[in-house]
Amino acid sequence: EETTARVLSWRYLFVVENRYTVGGNTLQGLEHYLEVTLDRQNVESREAHLSQHWLPLARLRDYDLRPHVVRDVLASGNLQHIAHLSVVP
């Protein structure tokens, strides 16, 4: 929804229960992660404050992608045994 790309197919991966602090307040959210096939590689943002970047899976752990637990699971390639992750601050 934030890009000019169209989703051609998708697969549900997992949900992450995430807790984080903003302005001294602890917030909790459920984040759903999907694997998608897009109709293009060159994606543009529909919102000026957002940008999208392709990251190489082989080097994913080199990036400060948050939450780190998601980055580490994606980098491991071991998605078939993951259904629910929890992030505790």
Summary of the structure (lengths in Angstrom):
residues: 89
radius of gyration: 14.5
end to end distance: 28.8
largest distance: 40.6
contacts: 174
relative contact order: 0.29
helix: 20%
strand: 40%
